[in-house]
Amino acid sequence: MAKGLRAVNIGLDDFLSPFRKGGVPCADIDWKPPAQGDSELIDILFNLAVGFRNADGDSLIDIANHTGLRRILAAQPVVRRVRPARELIPDFAENVILHAGPPVKWENMCGPMRGAIVGAVLYEGLAPSEAEAERLLHSGSIACQSNYTLNVVAPMAGAVSRSMPLFLVENETAGNIAYSPLNEGVGHALRFGENHPPVLARLKWLEEVLAPALDRALVGLGGVALKPIMSQALLMGDEMHQRNVAASLAFYRSVATELVDAAESADDLKSIVSFLARENEQFFLNLAMAAAKTAMDTARIIPHSTLITAMNRNGVDFGMHLSATGDRWFTAPSLYPKGLYFPGYTETDANPDMGDSAIVECYGIGGMALGAVPSVTHLVGAGNLMESLEYTVDMNHICIGRDPDLAIPNCDFAGAPTGIDVCRVVATGILPLIISGVAHHKPGVGQVGTGLVTPPMEVMNKALRAFYQTVAG
Amino acid sequence: MNETRSEVHCLVLPGVYRDSVFLMKLSSRARELSGARQVTALMAAPRNKELLAQSGLLTRDIEAAGPDDLVVAIDAERELNPVAEKAVLDLLAKPPRALRSPTEHLAPKSLPMACERLEEANLAIISVAGEYAKYEAAQALSSGLDVFLYSDNISLADERALKRLAAAKGLLLMGPDCGSAVIDAMPLGFANRVRQGTVGIISTSGTGLQEVGCLLDRCGLGISTALGVGGRDLVDDIGGISTKTALERLEGDAKTQIIVVIGGDPGAETRRELAGMCRRLGKPVLVRYAGVAEYGAEDAAGIPHAGTLRDAVVMTAERIASILDTSDLDLPSPGVREKDRPSKSGLVRGLFSGGMLCRESAEICRALLPGAMHSNVRVDGVGLIGGHEPADGHVFLDMGTDEFTMGRPHPLLYPEQKLARIVHELCAPEVSVILTDVVLGNAVAPNYAGQLVRAIDRAAALTDGKSREKRVVANVCGTESDTPSRSSQIDILLRSGVTVLGNNARAAAYAAKLSLGGTV
């Protein structure tokens, strides 16, 4: 106490009045009951906070979480190759189609995911017609499997088949890798559940024209480091989930010269340049996702760690991994995004939230870095720029650190909030923010809007209870 | 040129990106902080490498770095290289100040965030409901803060867990149910404006701490630091964890010359440990334990002990300066005369906001009064009852206990419940004396004396003036620096016929004699 009192106050305001009168530094907390007043959860949080300590009194949970955070911050993801899935992943069985989110059976899939899965079956030539594809899926001759089982992340429906090209992203620091498909671009797309011929034709172009050229360019370059691009893009107003304009162009700039030689023909080059530099503002999203996964995977399976290492959605359920509980999925019904709808569509057309893309929020970008992106202020329903900054300030309550290499200029270059701690989420009742596209609930219609969504609170409570059972025995 | 180059120290951070303006600012700041001749941080793009080459700062490592790598060239006396390097890394890792955003005016919503805003915060004051407060206290201790835990309704097991955590981290948990403390002359909770001085106080009771602090003030003495430890700290299940930490703190506090420990119901084992610790302490310690019949452990350790809070103050004063006049402590209010006795003898009702004040009063009255006696605090020879139960004989109630405060504010904050009970007892035919405490200080109900007088008038209206035949005896715990001041509150009480005594022990003894109908 020799330095003089500096007090924070939770409760009666009168207790601070002598401090204010005396000019002694103090701060009031805008307090709400922890865990929304749920006494069972408060007891769990209390026991976790006072117990599980080493001989020095340091919390094993804090130590584990900061171990995880250090690894996440140290990750240096580099995109090395673009190769067909079957080549990169020998375990990818011939009769398997991958999907986003926690595991879900064909029978239980939502409309847009079914549409995308059928599209992938047709794309792969496993069935001659939609009806036949559905029959094979129903009978189980064609099996559906979660992307996570094969170390893949893919946005929205996330349908991935064997011949689709995948990015191979390596975390240079730890040496681990993750895969993601190439982003199809805006408009009609398989990921929103559309499967008509133009959608499949574009996938074919990705496979036959873009992927080989991009792979040659990347090999020539020895890979492209993704974190510097992410750092730069945040300064330029991207959060890298809903908005990827700057990041996509920065990536294009990195490979542009090499692509000139890598393209098979002048026509190919023209179509590639047009796609990367002009048409597809979202191209970087899938790279950000794989990059985020390589970082988050380094924090997996740390005993005592309460960090959230993965969040995803299959259009029915929201799924989540906690570090300490490894591959165990915690699930609860996925919520509907709130946001803006394309002309002619309303909230009644929306499918519940979907996709593996929330991995970027685990990493601290996307909705977590909303304050970096003045241009999405209105999209996310914030009344003004200050409100959207408040969202990011809120995210700091549930994260154990900030990534100084992902600086947010609007927050005076404070790093993006990183390392979501499920204890803090449950304690504060503040949920991570996710920016997401909205698919129509019927198969084959496509994207109808874009908006903001959170995980269901229930999934957080479930994960915390399960974690407590694990450590308390 | 080669010579210059050999002195250049460099740092390569692969894959770290910062904007050039940011890096220019960082470079100049790192130069200022480290005293290096030159610190230049750049992305290792070809054009930047040229710039470094022109300034003679291009090293082999920098030359080998790529455009995605952040490089730092440091030109400095050799011993300054690590300093400059650290300055750069610190500036990279931390923004100039955490999160100065346009939203900074918003109150933080969580304790970790509040600690970030209020750098080097060292104390959390917690007064929310106990079921929530325990978690907030755990958070505060985890964040490295001492805790003033005003909240009650926290289980013994949870208190033990919190205090063990505090001890492991070298922190002090004041509470739970800690009403008062004074640190760095700053009143915490319900605390009086007392002189600064050399007496350190450690107390399980908030009002016990207040009474001792105020009586010292009236002797012209001041306190260095007063620390509350929570009502149950000395039970063997807790083992005096906070008291021990507080003793260590006061031993290390240069201003403190003598320490007064105020406690209730110390466990046998805890008492022995504390006696041993006090003996080894480099400063004199004096104890006042309520509910203790013999002081074997303390006598063996040579620790002086006092029978009342008032005696503890007198003994402390004598040890500091033998010439101090402590007679003012015992002076009754003007106008206390024999005719002020009640018209007939009857029962005493002691109704208190302060647990220690209640307990001391019951102990003193037990020694002076025959017949049945009950209290909701544990006192030898006094029947234990619930505060809401009917009881025969004399009754002493601490109205700040959990049974009265569950879901309601403490009587020091909102005295309505206590005043209603006073009215009720004034109307009861078998009662002849009301004994009560008037506690002043920060955060307590303003002008409590005025409210008490109105309650007495209300009783008179309900009984057609009959209640005026009974006596109301009070001790006013406060100082002249408090707002309102002690003397102004006494004036209000005297005008209404309340008898005001010089301290809690005197008030209790006086009430007992009135109840007997004897001469005072």
Interface residues (C-beta under 8 A of the other chain):
Chain A: M1 K3 G4 L5 R6 A7 V8 N9 I10 G11 L12 D14 F15 L16 S17 P18 F19 G22 V24 P25 C26 A27 D28 I29 D30 W31 K32 P33 P34 G37 S39 I42 L45 F46 N47 A49 V50 G51 R53 D56 G57 S59 D62 Q76 V78 E172 A225 K227 P228 I229 S231 Q232 L235 G371 M386 L389 E390 T392 V393 D394 N396 H397 P404 D405 A407 N410 C411 D412 F413 A414 G415 R424 A427 T428 I430
Chain B: P14 G15 V16 Y17 R18 D19 F22 D68 L92 A93 K94 P95 P96 R97 A98 L99 R100 S101 P102 T103 L106 A107 P108 K109 S110 L111 P112 M113 A114 C115 E116 R117 L118 E119 E120 A121 N122 L123 A124 I125 I126 S127 V128 A129 E131 Y132 A133 K134 Y135 E136 A138 Q139 A140 L141 S142 L145 D146 Y150 S151 D158 A161 L162 R164 L165 A167 A168 K169 G170 I183 D184 M186 P187 L188 G189 T225 R249 L413 N442 A443
